[in-house]
Amino acid sequence: MIKKITFDSMEIGGNRPLFLIAGPCVIEDPRETIRIAGILKKITAELNIPFIFKSSYDKANRTSVGSFRGPGLTEGLKILREIKDGLGIPVLSDVHRFEEIDEAAEVLDVIQVPAFLCRQTDFIISVARTMKIINVKKGQFLAPWDMKHVIEKLQSVGNDNIIITERGTSFGYNNLVADMRSLPIMRSFGFPVVFDATHSVQLPGGKGQSSGGERKFVPVLARAAVGTGIDGIFLEVHKDPEKALCDGPNSINLDMVPKLMEQLVKIDKIAKN
């Protein structure tokens, strides 16, 4: 049985219908970020999809030292707070440093552990001690069964509010592959599993100074993953991905979301029946 996680206004997991984590990779412009959150809220409300807004206040794991990272902790959390309180949407962002955990936990409904930090025991335990919902990205370097140890670290301090996200596995240099076997394997641990359909088509460092990506495969992989019976889907979206300051090549256009999610809801109903 998959654990059910409860927010103020919704429930996810527990073999309930598909939920969505979505938003721009990083906060670029405050007003535009809030506008995108409002559009996604409208789309998901019309399709009756539980929705968590995602955007990063600081992308600390960029390819190049000159890459855009976002507005930073204080300003970024202020924007996420405005989305949370003003639009009534749960918010998620990734936390990269011990020093940020407490301040981020005051705003975020879900704290995300980046893939590169998923094996850092002390960091995992410190995040878990906030007793917030924790979404851990499976590292590109881990087998799916290795995530059981990550779950045990989170549970060691009494936190059972856990989500696990698949984001592809390293496949040679500058390439990832999405192994659909990982989804039922990780789901067997009893916690909600999410498929990150956008990072799974990323080509890490593929453009030299930045990562590349193949967004045309996002719908294909998303449909396949939802067909396995997963709990949620993760999408990074942008109004103009070609001009995005972070992860543009693997982000999808905001206009694609309604049709894709409509398809995924139909597949989810079949898979869970």
N, C-alpha and C positions, 0 to 999 in steps of 0.2 A: 504494500500500500504506500502511495506517495503522500508525504506530509502536506497538509494544507497550511498555507501561510495567510494570515488575515491582516489586512490594512483597515483603516477607518471605514472605508466605503466599498471594499471589494475583497474577494478571496482568490488566491491562485494556488495551483498545485492540487493535490488530492483528487487527481483524475477529472478536474473541472475543465471547462472549455479553454481553448488557447488564449494566452495573454500576450501582450506586445510590450517590448522595451524598445523605444525609438527616439531619435532626435539627431541633431547635428553632432559630428564627432567632437567638436570643440566649440565653445562659445566664441563667436566671432564678433557679432554686433548684438548688444542687449535687446534692442527693439525687435530685430529680426528673429532672434532666438525665442522671444516670448510669442511672436506671431506664429512661428512654426509650431510651438507647443499648443497654441489655440487651434490651429488647423488639425493637428493630430488628434486632439481631444474630440473635435467634431466628427472626424472620420471614424474613430473607434466607438464613439457613442452611438452613431448610426448603425454600426455593425454589432453592437453589444459586446465589445471586446474590452476586457480589463486592460488598462494602459498605465505604464510607468514612463515618465519622460526622462531621457538620458542626454546629458551633454557634459563635457569635461571642462572644469575651470582651469586645469593645467595639465597639458600632455607632456609629462616628464620623460617619455620614452621615444622621442622623435629620432629619426635617422641622423639628421644634421644638427649641429650646435646652433645654426641659424634658422632652424624651422620655427614656425609660429606655434606658440604653446598655449595661448589663451590669456584671459585677463588676470589670472592668479587667484589665490585662495579667497581673499576678502571680497573682492569685487564679484568674482564668480559665484560665491555662495549667496551674495546679496541678490543676484539675478535669479538663481535657482529658488531662493526663498520667495521672490515675487511670483514666480510661476506656481510654486506650491500653494501659497496662500491666496493669490489672486485668481488662479484658474482652478484650484482644488484638485491638482494632479500630484500624485506621489512622484518624487524626484530621485534620481540616481546619478552618481558621479564616481569616477575612480579616484582613489586616494593612494598616493605614492610614497608618503613620508610619515614617519612616526609623529612628527611635530604637528601634523595636520589633523590627526584622527579625531581628537576631542571637539575641535571647532567644526569639522565637517559633520560629525555625528549630531550636532545641534540642529542641523538643517536637513540633512539627507534622510530619506526614508529607507533607502537601500545604499549601503556602502559597497562599492565594487573593488575587488582586489584584482589588479592588472595581471595578465598572464605571466609576465616576467617575474612577478613577486609571489606566485602561488606556492612556491616551496620554501619561502622565508618564514620559518617557524615562529620566531618572535613577533614578526609583523602580523602574521595570521592570528596569533593569540591576542595581540593587542587590539586588533580590529574586532575580534569576537567579543572581547570584554565590554564593548559598548552596548551589547545585547540588541543591536540593530539587526535588520535583515542584511545578510552578507551574500553578495553575488560574487563567486570566484570564477574567473576566466581560467579554463584549463590551459596550462602552458603548451606552446607548440611543441615542446620537447618531452611531454609526458604521454604515457599510455593511459587510456581511460581508466583502467583499474587502479592506477596510481592515485587517482582522485579520492579514493577511499581514505588514504592517509591524511589528506587535506581536511576532509570532513571530520575525522577523528580529532585533529588539532582544534578545530572550531568547537566541537562538542566538549572538549576537555575542560572548558571554562563554563559549561552549561548553556551554550548557545545552540539551539536547534533551528534557528531561523536561517536556513541555508538554501541557496540556489546555486546550481552548477551550470556554467555556460561553455559549450563547445565552440571553438573559434578556428578550427583547422589545425593540422599537424605539419611540421616541417617536412618537406619532400625535396631533398637536395637544396641547392642554393637558390635563394630568392623565390621560393615557391612553397605553396601549401596545398595539402589535399584534405578533403573532408571525407572522413570514414564514417559512414552511417552506422556501422556496428557500435561505435562509441556511445551512441545515444541510449539504446536499451541497456548497455553495460552500466553506464553511470546511473541510469534511472533505477537500476536494481538495488542501489544503495538506499533508496527510500526518500529521496529529496527531489524537488522539481528540477527538471533539466531544460535548458534553453539552447536553441541553436542560433549562433551569430552568423547570419547568412551573408553579411557584408564583409566582415573581417576574414571569413573563410575563403573569399576570392581575392584577398590581398596578395600582392607580390612584394614581400618585405624587402625594402632597399632596392627594389627592382628598377628604379629610375636613377640610381646613383646617389643623388642628394636627397631622395625621398622614396617612399614606397609607391609601387604601381598597383594595378588591380584590374580585374575583369568583371565589371559590374553586370555585363550581359548574362552572367551565370547565376546571379543572385536569385531570380525567381525559380530557376530550375532546382537549385539546392534547397531553397526554402520549401518548395512543394514536396521534395523527397523527404526532408527532415520531418515535416509535419505529418507525413504519412506513416512515420514510425510510432506516432502517439506521444510525442514530446509535450511539454507543458507550456512552453513559450517560444517566441521568435524574437530575435534582436536585429534591428535594422538601423544603420546610420543613414540619415536622409539630409538632403540639401536642396535649396531652391535652384541652384545651378552648380552641380557637382564639378564641372570643368573649372570653375573658379573658386572652389572650396580651398581654404587655407590649410586643411588637414584631411587626409584620407579621401580626397575627392575621387580618385580612380576606382575605389571600391564602394563609394556611397551611391545610393540611388536617388533619382529625382523625386522630390516630394509628390509630384503628380502621379507617380507610379503606385503610390501606397494604396489608394482605395481599391483598385482592381486586384492587386496582389493579395491584399488582406481578405477581400471577398472570396477569392479562390481558396485561400488557406483555411478560412472558417469552414468552408464546405468539406475540404479534405479532413480537417480535424474531427468533424462530426462523424465521418465514415470511420476514421481510424479508431476513435474511442467507443464506437458501437460494436 
